[in-house]
């Protein structure tokens, strides 16, 4: 449970209709199996103690007594388990029958939650046997325990305050006003759904979207446990379609099988997102909801949930292609509007032959296509100097030609030498002044060319560089519109690869130069080359962008502390990087992120394309003189 991860499960036991004793044994076995695997919260299907398909047998005292005896057996056999479990059974009260979830732990019934919406349409006839629990407010004696039978209950974990569990049953989710919406508004971060949803062609996709969508709408974890094998197949088939979702993402899913579906819900992440969203209602104690405390032993949670190495890049190839196209379109639309508004006669792009300027040119070309303007109105400028290699210079020229941009070379070497002579900078002193003087000269050239032609300078710096401050202040840091400003380096690479794939059939020469750019080491090329090769490799200096983008996503987008970011990084990237390497660059990330905020405080305009941006006018507001003491102290505990 450390770092807010709660291992949860949806379980589907193999049952026999109306054989409560057999079903109890199957449930007990499943519960013990779940506990052995570290599960702390378990949802079982609707009416699984009796079977959902008992029909008119639900009206028989023998079945109802059998269900109570079965629950007593379950409580006795699982009294040593601290796992919170919701199990479905019928419960009698005042000559009515209720379809209930019994929430149990350590041999005790913590509460009984009745189903609110009772379907009696299509293949469902529940209204024949069950009453709605809407507004029900009472207590009953069940298994010699006097407990609340209440329509609205939240089970709050004392050891993990962010873990608060609400329950709804099957049709409740399908209704126009699901109880889960109210429960989440009152503080529930995890919703358990005990379901018996029969299978039909196409229904699984709808069910999946419903569960994932509800978890997104409520910013919650959602554990959906479905009835499966053993239910009557007289007219229906139940597939045991179990789903665990969190904030719109399906973490785990199984269908057409019994047993457990397990994953971990990050309640810390959910709590952060609710704090961040000021439209999310603030929980308040109300008289018509019961908060029932429970306790879980603090244990480390072994992570099995999917955690991708590149969180900004979709794992699925098909999704990645669609995402790349979408990002190109969003970025180009932003630039299109700015070009229209300013009536710019041209766009000026500094083209280095590297990844970032390549992407900026590709986006600019698309914007001009949207405007119906010739690409020759784009001025691509390469500005070789002391660190430029023939490979990048050649790639820049070929790229500009294939795109159809006007191309110009401005050798800035002499201008930089004159400037260095003016300020007394030795050519042998390869310091930061030696590097930044070149970057600032390039920016001046671009700005003046834009002035000459009545155009805009298009920025090339990406999100990863902004996070690390890996940009020369008032050099490549500055532009008139930054199209790459919310695109991290790992995604820049995938966007460029996508463009190469798209060009393969129509323009093989363009595809070839894009692939060579992809194979070129990332470098600002500000130091003289060695034997004609790039001497300055960015990732040797600031660390692997794969790691930094991972840190950026979880530290800024989700507000995780250094210890949790490190844990996730080791889980996702531990096979590629040693513990010492990850910790080294994580410390560097926090050091640079805090120290370089002043550069982000005066960024040029640029479009947000994803869930994270660092614009001082949009997503990120941070004082430039904030200190990182607390974050670095937390990192020190990882070294101990």
C-alpha positions as CSV (number, residue, x, y, z in Angstrom):
1,X,0.0,0.0,0.0
2,X,3.1,2.2,0.1
3,X,2.9,5.2,-2.3
4,X,-0.9,4.8,-2.6
5,X,-1.0,1.6,-4.6
6,X,-3.8,-0.7,-3.5
7,X,-4.0,-4.2,-5.0
8,X,-7.5,-5.0,-6.0
9,X,-9.3,-7.9,-7.7
10,X,-12.5,-8.8,-9.4
11,X,-13.2,-12.5,-8.8
12,X,-15.6,-14.9,-10.6
13,X,-16.1,-18.2,-8.8
14,X,-17.4,-21.2,-10.6
15,X,-20.8,-21.8,-9.0
16,X,-23.8,-24.1,-9.0
17,X,-27.2,-22.5,-9.2
18,X,-28.9,-22.7,-5.8
19,X,-26.1,-24.8,-4.2
20,X,-25.1,-22.2,-1.5
21,X,-22.8,-24.6,0.3
22,X,-20.8,-25.4,-2.9
23,X,-20.7,-21.7,-3.8
24,X,-19.5,-20.7,-0.4
25,X,-16.5,-23.1,-0.7
26,X,-15.7,-21.7,-4.1
27,X,-15.9,-18.1,-2.7
28,X,-13.7,-19.0,0.3
29,X,-11.1,-20.6,-2.0
30,X,-11.1,-17.5,-4.2
31,X,-10.8,-15.2,-1.3
32,X,-7.9,-17.0,0.2
33,X,-6.2,-17.1,-3.2
34,X,-6.7,-13.4,-3.5
35,X,-5.3,-12.7,-0.1
36,X,-2.3,-14.9,-0.8
37,X,-1.5,-12.7,-3.8
38,X,-1.6,-9.5,-1.7
39,X,-5.1,-8.4,-2.7
40,X,-6.6,-5.8,-0.2
41,X,-9.9,-5.1,-1.9
42,X,-12.0,-7.8,-3.6
43,X,-15.2,-7.6,-5.5
44,X,-17.3,-10.8,-6.2
45,X,-20.3,-11.1,-8.6
46,X,-23.9,-10.2,-7.9
47,X,-25.8,-12.8,-6.0
48,X,-22.9,-15.2,-6.3
49,X,-23.7,-17.0,-3.0
50,X,-26.9,-18.3,-4.5
51,X,-26.4,-17.8,-8.2
52,X,-28.0,-14.9,-10.1
53,X,-30.2,-17.2,-12.2
54,X,-32.3,-18.8,-9.4
55,X,-35.5,-17.4,-10.6
56,X,-38.6,-18.0,-8.4
57,X,-36.3,-20.0,-6.0
58,X,-35.4,-16.6,-4.6
59,X,-38.8,-16.6,-2.9
60,X,-38.1,-19.9,-1.2
61,X,-37.2,-19.8,2.5
62,X,-34.9,-22.7,2.0
63,X,-32.7,-20.8,-0.5
64,X,-32.6,-17.7,1.6
65,X,-31.7,-19.6,4.8
66,X,-29.0,-21.5,2.7
67,X,-27.6,-18.2,1.6
68,X,-27.3,-16.9,5.2
69,X,-25.7,-20.1,6.3
70,X,-23.3,-19.9,3.4
71,X,-22.3,-16.3,4.3
72,X,-21.7,-17.5,7.9
73,X,-19.4,-20.2,6.6
74,X,-17.5,-17.6,4.5
75,X,-17.2,-15.3,7.5
76,X,-15.9,-18.1,9.7
77,X,-13.4,-19.4,7.2
78,X,-12.0,-16.0,6.3
79,X,-11.8,-14.3,9.7
80,X,-8.1,-14.1,9.5
81,X,-8.1,-12.1,6.3
82,X,-7.9,-8.4,6.6
83,X,-8.9,-8.1,2.9
84,X,-12.1,-6.0,2.3
85,X,-14.5,-8.2,0.2
86,X,-17.9,-7.4,-1.3
87,X,-20.0,-10.6,-1.9
88,X,-23.5,-10.7,-3.4
89,X,-26.5,-12.4,-1.8
90,X,-30.2,-11.9,-1.2
91,X,-31.2,-10.3,2.1
92,X,-34.7,-10.3,3.7
93,X,-36.1,-7.3,5.5
94,X,-39.7,-6.5,6.4
95,X,-41.3,-9.0,4.0
96,X,-39.2,-7.7,1.1
97,X,-36.1,-9.1,-0.6
98,X,-33.1,-7.1,-1.5
99,X,-30.3,-7.8,-3.9
100,X,-27.3,-6.9,-1.7
101,X,-23.6,-6.6,-1.5
102,X,-22.3,-7.8,1.9
103,X,-19.1,-5.9,2.6
104,X,-17.0,-8.1,4.9
105,X,-13.6,-8.2,6.6
106,X,-12.0,-10.5,9.2
107,X,-15.2,-12.4,9.9
108,X,-17.4,-9.3,10.3
109,X,-20.1,-7.8,8.1
110,X,-19.2,-4.1,7.8
111,X,-22.4,-3.2,6.0
112,X,-25.1,-4.4,3.5
113,X,-25.6,-2.3,0.4
114,X,-28.8,-2.9,-1.6
115,X,-29.2,-2.6,-5.3
116,X,-30.9,0.6,-6.3
117,X,-32.1,0.0,-9.9
118,X,-34.0,-3.3,-10.4
119,X,-34.3,-4.2,-14.1
120,X,-37.4,-5.8,-15.4
121,X,-37.0,-5.4,-19.2
122,X,-35.6,-7.6,-22.0
123,X,-34.1,-10.7,-20.5
124,X,-34.3,-9.3,-16.9
125,X,-37.1,-10.0,-14.4
126,X,-35.5,-8.9,-11.1
127,X,-38.6,-6.9,-10.2
128,X,-40.4,-10.2,-9.8
129,X,-38.3,-11.0,-6.7
130,X,-36.4,-7.9,-5.5
131,X,-37.3,-4.5,-4.2
132,X,-35.3,-1.4,-4.9
133,X,-33.0,-0.3,-2.1
134,X,-33.4,3.4,-3.0
135,X,-33.7,5.4,0.2
136,X,-33.5,2.2,2.4
137,X,-32.3,3.1,5.9
138,X,-32.4,0.3,8.4
139,X,-30.5,-2.4,10.1
140,X,-30.9,-6.2,10.1
141,X,-29.5,-9.2,11.9
142,X,-27.6,-11.4,9.5
143,X,-25.4,-14.3,10.6
144,X,-26.0,-13.2,14.2
145,X,-24.6,-9.7,13.4
146,X,-26.7,-6.6,13.6
147,X,-25.6,-4.4,10.7
148,X,-26.8,-1.5,8.6
149,X,-28.8,-2.3,5.5
150,X,-28.3,1.1,3.9
151,X,-28.6,2.6,0.4
152,X,-25.4,4.7,0.6
153,X,-22.3,3.6,2.4
154,X,-18.6,4.5,2.1
155,X,-16.0,2.2,3.6
156,X,-13.0,4.3,4.7
157,X,-9.5,2.9,5.3
158,X,-7.9,4.3,8.4
159,X,-4.4,3.3,7.3
160,X,-4.7,4.8,3.8
161,X,-7.0,7.9,4.0
162,X,-7.1,8.1,0.2
163,X,-8.8,4.7,0.1
164,X,-12.5,5.0,0.4
165,X,-14.7,2.3,-1.1
166,X,-18.2,2.6,-2.5
167,X,-20.4,-0.2,-3.9
168,X,-23.1,-0.4,-6.6
169,X,-24.6,-3.4,-8.2
170,X,-24.8,-4.2,-12.0
171,X,-27.8,-2.2,-13.4
172,X,-26.9,0.7,-11.1
173,X,-24.1,1.6,-13.5
174,X,-26.4,1.4,-16.5
175,X,-28.8,3.9,-15.0
176,X,-29.1,7.7,-15.8
177,X,-28.0,8.5,-12.2
178,X,-25.6,5.8,-11.0
179,X,-25.1,5.6,-7.2
180,X,-21.4,5.7,-7.9
181,X,-21.5,9.3,-9.0
182,X,-22.9,10.4,-5.6
183,X,-20.5,8.1,-3.7
184,X,-17.5,9.5,-5.6
185,X,-18.7,13.1,-4.9
186,X,-18.8,12.1,-1.2
187,X,-15.3,10.9,-1.2
188,X,-15.2,7.3,-2.6
189,X,-12.1,6.7,-4.6
190,X,-12.7,3.1,-5.5
191,X,-16.1,1.8,-6.7
192,X,-16.9,-2.0,-6.6
193,X,-19.6,-3.2,-8.9
194,X,-21.1,-6.7,-8.2
195,X,-22.6,-7.7,-11.6
196,X,-24.3,-10.4,-13.4
197,X,-24.3,-9.1,-16.9
198,X,-25.1,-11.7,-19.5
199,X,-23.1,-11.9,-22.7
200,X,-24.2,-10.9,-26.2
201,X,-22.4,-10.1,-29.4
202,X,-20.9,-6.6,-29.1
203,X,-21.9,-6.1,-25.5
204,X,-18.4,-6.6,-24.1
205,X,-17.1,-3.5,-25.9
206,X,-20.0,-1.4,-24.6
207,X,-19.5,-2.7,-21.1
208,X,-15.8,-2.0,-21.2
209,X,-16.4,1.6,-22.4
210,X,-19.0,2.1,-19.7
211,X,-16.7,1.0,-16.9
212,X,-13.7,2.9,-18.2
213,X,-15.8,6.0,-18.9
214,X,-17.3,5.9,-15.4
215,X,-13.9,5.7,-13.8
216,X,-12.8,8.7,-15.9
217,X,-15.9,10.8,-15.1
218,X,-15.6,10.1,-11.4
219,X,-11.8,10.1,-11.3
220,X,-11.9,6.8,-9.4
221,X,-10.8,3.2,-9.5
222,X,-13.6,0.9,-10.7
223,X,-13.6,-2.8,-10.0
224,X,-16.2,-4.7,-12.0
225,X,-16.9,-8.3,-11.1
226,X,-19.1,-10.3,-13.4
227,X,-21.0,-13.6,-13.0
228,X,-19.6,-16.4,-15.1
229,X,-19.5,-20.2,-15.4
230,X,-22.1,-22.1,-13.4
231,X,-24.9,-19.7,-13.9
232,X,-27.9,-21.2,-15.7
233,X,-27.7,-21.2,-19.5
234,X,-31.4,-21.8,-20.0
235,X,-31.7,-18.6,-21.9
236,X,-28.4,-16.7,-21.2
237,X,-24.7,-17.1,-21.1
238,X,-22.5,-15.3,-18.5
239,X,-18.9,-14.7,-19.5
240,X,-17.3,-13.5,-16.3
241,X,-16.2,-10.2,-17.9
242,X,-14.1,-8.7,-15.2
243,X,-12.6,-5.2,-15.6
244,X,-10.4,-3.1,-13.4
245,X,-10.2,0.6,-14.6
246,X,-8.6,3.7,-13.2
247,X,-9.5,7.2,-14.4
248,X,-10.4,6.1,-17.9
249,X,-7.8,3.4,-18.4
250,X,-8.5,-0.3,-18.3
251,X,-5.7,-1.8,-16.1
252,X,-6.8,-5.4,-16.3
253,X,-9.5,-7.4,-18.0
254,X,-10.6,-11.0,-18.4
255,X,-13.5,-12.7,-20.1
256,X,-14.8,-16.3,-20.5
257,X,-13.0,-17.6,-17.5
258,X,-13.3,-18.0,-13.8
259,X,-10.8,-16.9,-11.2
260,X,-9.2,-13.5,-10.3
261,X,-8.5,-10.4,-12.3
262,X,-5.9,-8.5,-10.4
263,X,-4.2,-5.1,-10.6
264,X,-3.3,-2.1,-8.5
265,X,-5.2,1.1,-8.2
266,X,-3.2,4.2,-7.4
267,X,-5.4,6.1,-4.9
268,X,-2.7,8.7,-4.4
269,X,-2.9,9.5,-8.1
270,X,-6.7,9.8,-7.9
271,X,-6.5,12.0,-4.9
272,X,-4.0,14.3,-6.7
273,X,-6.2,14.6,-9.7
274,X,-9.2,15.5,-7.6
275,X,-7.2,18.2,-5.9
276,X,-6.1,19.5,-9.2
277,X,-9.6,19.7,-10.7
278,X,-11.3,22.5,-9.0
279,X,-14.6,21.5,-10.5
280,X,-14.5,18.2,-8.6
281,X,-16.8,18.5,-5.6
282,X,-15.3,18.7,-2.2
283,X,-16.5,15.8,-0.1
284,X,-18.7,16.7,2.9
285,X,-20.2,14.6,5.6
286,X,-24.0,14.2,5.0
287,X,-26.6,12.6,7.2
288,X,-27.8,10.3,4.4
289,X,-24.5,8.5,3.9
290,X,-22.8,6.2,6.3
291,X,-19.0,6.3,6.6
292,X,-17.8,2.9,7.9
293,X,-14.1,2.7,8.9
294,X,-11.9,-0.4,8.3
295,X,-8.3,-1.1,8.8
296,X,-5.7,-2.7,6.6
297,X,-2.2,-3.8,7.6
298,X,0.4,-1.7,5.9
299,X,2.3,-3.7,3.4
300,X,4.3,-3.1,0.3
301,X,2.3,-3.7,-2.9
302,X,4.0,-5.6,-5.7
303,X,3.2,-3.8,-8.9
304,X,1.7,-5.7,-11.8
305,X,-0.2,-2.9,-13.5
306,X,1.1,-1.7,-16.9
307,X,3.6,1.1,-16.6
308,X,5.1,2.0,-20.0
309,X,8.6,3.1,-20.5
310,X,7.5,6.1,-22.6
311,X,4.4,7.5,-20.9
312,X,4.0,10.2,-23.6
313,X,3.9,7.6,-26.4
314,X,1.0,5.1,-26.8
315,X,2.1,1.5,-26.5
316,X,-0.1,0.2,-29.3
317,X,1.3,0.8,-32.8
318,X,-2.2,1.6,-34.2
319,X,-2.9,4.1,-31.4
320,X,0.6,5.6,-31.9
321,X,0.0,6.3,-35.6
322,X,-3.4,7.9,-34.8
323,X,-1.9,10.0,-32.0
324,X,0.9,11.2,-34.2
325,X,-1.5,12.4,-36.8
326,X,-3.6,14.1,-34.2
327,X,-0.6,15.9,-32.7
328,X,0.6,17.1,-36.1
329,X,-2.9,18.5,-36.8
330,X,-3.2,20.3,-33.4
331,X,0.2,21.9,-33.7
332,X,-0.3,22.9,-37.3
333,X,-3.7,24.4,-36.5
334,X,-2.1,26.5,-33.7
335,X,0.5,27.9,-36.1
336,X,-2.1,28.3,-38.9
337,X,-4.1,30.7,-36.6
338,X,-1.0,32.7,-35.6
339,X,0.1,33.1,-39.3
340,X,-3.4,34.2,-40.2
341,X,-3.7,36.6,-37.3
342,X,-0.3,38.3,-37.9
343,X,-0.6,38.2,-41.7
344,X,2.9,36.9,-41.8
345,X,4.4,36.9,-45.2
346,X,6.6,33.9,-44.3
347,X,7.7,31.5,-41.6
348,X,11.4,31.3,-40.7
349,X,12.8,28.0,-39.3
350,X,16.3,27.5,-38.2
351,X,17.2,24.1,-39.5
352,X,20.0,22.2,-37.9
353,X,19.6,18.7,-39.2
354,X,18.5,17.6,-35.8
355,X,15.2,16.1,-34.6
356,X,13.6,19.2,-33.1
357,X,14.1,21.6,-36.0
358,X,13.0,18.8,-38.4
359,X,9.7,18.4,-36.5
360,X,9.2,22.2,-36.5
361,X,9.6,22.3,-40.2
362,X,7.2,19.4,-40.8
363,X,4.6,21.1,-38.6
364,X,5.1,24.4,-40.4
365,X,4.8,22.7,-43.8
366,X,1.4,21.2,-42.7
367,X,0.2,24.6,-41.5
368,X,1.0,26.2,-44.9
369,X,-0.8,23.3,-46.6
370,X,-3.9,24.1,-44.4
371,X,-3.6,27.7,-45.4
372,X,-3.4,26.8,-49.1
373,X,-0.1,28.7,-49.3
374,X,3.0,27.5,-51.2
375,X,5.7,25.9,-49.0
376,X,8.2,28.2,-50.7
377,X,6.9,30.9,-48.3
378,X,8.8,28.9,-45.6
379,X,12.4,30.0,-45.2
380,X,14.6,27.2,-43.8
381,X,17.9,28.6,-42.6
382,X,20.9,26.5,-41.7
383,X,23.7,28.4,-39.8
384,X,26.9,26.3,-39.6
385,X,29.5,27.3,-37.1
386,X,32.3,25.7,-35.1
387,X,30.5,22.5,-34.1
388,X,28.5,21.8,-37.3
389,X,29.2,18.4,-39.0
390,X,28.8,17.7,-42.7
391,X,26.1,15.1,-41.9
392,X,23.7,17.5,-40.2
393,X,24.4,20.3,-42.7
394,X,23.7,18.0,-45.6
395,X,20.5,16.6,-44.0
396,X,19.2,20.1,-43.3
397,X,19.6,21.0,-47.0
398,X,18.0,17.8,-48.3
399,X,15.1,18.1,-45.9
400,X,14.4,21.7,-46.9
401,X,14.5,20.7,-50.6
402,X,12.2,17.7,-50.2
403,X,9.7,19.8,-48.1
404,X,9.7,22.5,-50.8
405,X,10.9,25.3,-48.5
406,X,13.1,28.2,-49.6
407,X,16.6,27.3,-48.3
408,X,19.4,29.5,-47.2
409,X,22.8,29.0,-45.6
410,X,24.2,31.7,-43.3
411,X,27.6,30.8,-42.0
412,X,27.8,32.5,-38.6
413,X,31.4,31.6,-37.9
414,X,32.9,35.0,-38.7
415,X,30.2,37.0,-36.9
416,X,30.7,34.9,-33.8
417,X,34.5,35.5,-34.0
418,X,34.0,39.2,-34.2
419,X,31.6,39.1,-31.2
420,X,34.1,37.0,-29.2
421,X,36.9,39.5,-30.0
422,X,34.6,42.4,-28.9
423,X,33.9,40.8,-25.5
424,X,37.4,39.3,-25.0
425,X,36.3,35.6,-25.3
426,X,39.2,33.3,-26.4
427,X,38.5,30.8,-29.1
428,X,40.4,28.3,-27.0
429,X,38.1,28.8,-24.1
430,X,35.3,26.3,-24.9
431,X,33.1,27.5,-22.0
432,X,29.4,28.1,-21.8
433,X,30.0,31.5,-23.3
434,X,31.6,29.8,-26.3
435,X,28.5,27.7,-26.8
436,X,25.8,30.3,-26.0
437,X,27.4,32.9,-28.2
438,X,26.7,30.7,-31.2
439,X,23.1,30.0,-30.1
440,X,22.3,33.7,-29.6
441,X,23.9,34.7,-32.9
442,X,21.7,32.1,-34.7
443,X,18.6,33.5,-33.0
444,X,19.6,37.1,-34.0
445,X,20.0,35.9,-37.7
446,X,16.6,34.3,-37.7
447,X,14.8,37.3,-36.1
448,X,16.4,39.7,-38.5
449,X,15.6,37.6,-41.5
450,X,12.0,37.4,-40.3
451,X,12.0,41.2,-40.0
452,X,13.3,41.5,-43.5
453,X,10.6,39.3,-44.9
454,X,7.7,40.3,-42.7
455,X,7.6,36.8,-41.2
456,X,7.6,34.8,-37.9
457,X,10.4,32.8,-36.4
458,X,9.1,29.3,-35.5
459,X,10.6,27.9,-32.3
460,X,12.1,24.4,-32.3
461,X,12.7,23.8,-28.5
462,X,10.8,20.8,-27.1
463,X,9.1,20.1,-23.7
464,X,12.0,18.0,-22.4
465,X,14.5,20.8,-23.0
466,X,12.2,23.3,-21.3
467,X,11.9,21.1,-18.3
468,X,15.6,20.7,-18.0
469,X,16.4,24.3,-19.0
470,X,18.5,22.9,-21.9
471,X,18.2,26.0,-24.0
472,X,20.2,29.2,-24.3
473,X,18.4,32.0,-22.6
474,X,17.4,34.5,-25.4
475,X,19.0,32.1,-27.8
476,X,17.1,29.0,-29.0
477,X,15.0,29.6,-25.9
478,X,13.2,32.4,-27.8
479,X,11.0,32.5,-30.9
480,X,7.8,34.2,-32.2
481,X,5.8,30.9,-31.9
482,X,7.0,27.6,-30.4
483,X,5.3,24.7,-32.1
484,X,7.3,22.0,-30.2
485,X,6.9,23.5,-26.7
486,X,4.6,20.9,-25.4
487,X,6.1,17.9,-27.2
488,X,8.6,15.9,-25.2
489,X,11.7,14.5,-26.8
490,X,10.6,10.8,-26.9
491,X,7.4,11.9,-28.7
492,X,9.4,14.1,-31.1
493,X,11.2,11.0,-32.2
494,X,8.0,9.0,-32.8
495,X,6.5,11.9,-34.7
496,X,9.5,12.1,-37.0
497,X,9.4,8.3,-37.5
498,X,5.7,8.6,-38.3
499,X,6.5,11.3,-40.9
500,X,9.2,9.0,-42.4
501,X,6.7,6.1,-42.6
502,X,4.1,8.3,-44.3
503,X,6.6,9.6,-46.9
504,X,7.9,6.1,-47.8
505,X,5.6,5.6,-50.7
506,X,5.3,9.1,-52.0
507,X,8.8,10.5,-51.4
508,X,11.5,7.9,-50.6
509,X,14.2,10.6,-50.5
510,X,12.3,12.5,-47.8
511,X,11.8,9.3,-45.9
512,X,15.5,8.5,-46.2
513,X,16.7,11.8,-44.8
514,X,14.2,11.7,-42.0
515,X,15.5,8.2,-41.0
516,X,19.1,9.5,-41.1
517,X,18.1,12.4,-38.8
518,X,16.5,9.9,-36.5
519,X,19.8,8.0,-36.4
520,X,21.9,11.2,-35.6
521,X,22.9,11.6,-32.0
522,X,21.0,14.4,-30.2
523,X,23.4,17.4,-30.0
524,X,23.4,21.2,-30.0
525,X,26.7,21.0,-32.0
526,X,28.3,23.9,-30.3
527,X,31.7,22.4,-29.7
528,X,34.2,21.6,-32.5
529,X,33.7,18.0,-34.0
530,X,36.3,15.3,-33.4
531,X,37.5,13.7,-36.6
532,X,34.4,15.0,-38.4
533,X,32.0,13.4,-35.9
534,X,29.7,15.1,-33.3
535,X,31.7,15.8,-30.2
536,X,28.9,16.9,-27.9
537,X,26.1,14.5,-27.1
538,X,23.2,16.0,-25.1
539,X,22.3,12.8,-23.3
540,X,25.8,12.3,-22.0
541,X,25.5,15.7,-20.4
542,X,22.0,15.9,-19.0
543,X,21.0,12.2,-19.1
544,X,18.8,10.0,-21.2
545,X,15.7,11.7,-22.4
546,X,13.8,8.4,-22.0
547,X,14.4,8.8,-18.2
548,X,13.8,12.5,-18.1
549,X,10.5,12.3,-19.9
550,X,9.4,9.5,-17.5
551,X,10.4,11.7,-14.6
552,X,8.6,14.7,-16.1
553,X,5.4,12.9,-16.7
554,X,5.0,11.5,-13.2
555,X,6.6,14.4,-11.2
556,X,4.7,17.2,-12.9
557,X,1.6,15.7,-14.5
558,X,0.7,13.6,-11.5
559,X,2.5,15.4,-8.7
560,X,4.3,12.2,-7.4
561,X,7.2,12.7,-5.0
562,X,10.7,11.6,-5.8
563,X,10.5,8.3,-4.0
564,X,7.4,7.3,-6.0
565,X,8.8,8.5,-9.3
566,X,12.0,6.5,-8.6
567,X,10.0,3.4,-7.7
568,X,7.9,3.6,-10.9
569,X,11.1,4.3,-13.0
570,X,12.7,1.2,-11.6
571,X,9.6,-0.9,-12.3
572,X,9.3,0.3,-15.9
573,X,13.0,0.9,-16.9
574,X,15.0,-1.1,-14.3
575,X,16.0,-3.7,-17.0
576,X,17.6,-0.9,-19.1
577,X,19.2,1.3,-16.3
578,X,20.8,0.5,-13.0
579,X,19.5,1.8,-9.8
580,X,22.5,4.1,-9.5
581,X,21.9,5.5,-13.0
582,X,18.2,6.2,-12.4
583,X,18.9,7.9,-9.1
584,X,21.7,10.0,-10.6
585,X,19.6,11.4,-13.4
586,X,16.5,11.8,-11.1
587,X,18.6,14.0,-8.8
588,X,19.8,16.0,-11.9
589,X,16.2,16.3,-13.1
590,X,15.0,17.9,-9.8
591,X,18.1,20.1,-9.7
592,X,17.7,21.5,-13.2
593,X,13.9,21.7,-13.1
594,X,13.9,24.0,-10.1
595,X,17.0,26.0,-11.2
596,X,15.7,26.7,-14.7
597,X,12.2,27.9,-14.0
598,X,13.2,31.4,-15.0
599,X,13.5,30.3,-18.6
600,X,10.0,28.9,-18.6
601,X,8.6,32.0,-17.0
602,X,9.0,33.9,-20.3
603,X,8.3,31.4,-23.0
604,X,6.9,32.3,-26.4
605,X,3.4,31.3,-27.2
606,X,2.8,27.8,-28.5
607,X,0.1,25.2,-28.7
608,X,-0.6,22.6,-26.0
609,X,-0.9,19.2,-27.7
610,X,-1.1,16.7,-24.8
611,X,-1.9,16.5,-21.1
612,X,1.2,18.3,-20.0
613,X,2.7,21.7,-20.8
614,X,4.9,24.1,-19.0
615,X,3.6,27.4,-20.3
616,X,3.5,30.1,-17.6
617,X,0.2,31.3,-19.0
618,X,-1.4,27.8,-19.1
619,X,-0.5,24.7,-17.2
620,X,2.4,25.5,-15.0
621,X,2.8,28.4,-12.6
622,X,5.9,28.2,-10.4
623,X,8.1,30.9,-8.9
624,X,11.5,31.1,-10.4
625,X,13.2,31.2,-7.0
626,X,11.4,28.1,-5.5
627,X,13.9,25.8,-3.8
628,X,14.1,22.0,-4.1
629,X,15.3,21.2,-0.6
630,X,12.3,19.0,0.3
631,X,12.6,17.0,-2.9
632,X,16.3,16.5,-2.6
633,X,15.9,15.4,1.0
634,X,13.5,12.7,-0.1
635,X,16.0,11.6,-2.7
636,X,18.6,11.3,0.0
637,X,16.5,8.7,1.8
638,X,16.8,6.5,-1.4
639,X,20.6,6.6,-1.2
640,X,20.7,5.5,2.5
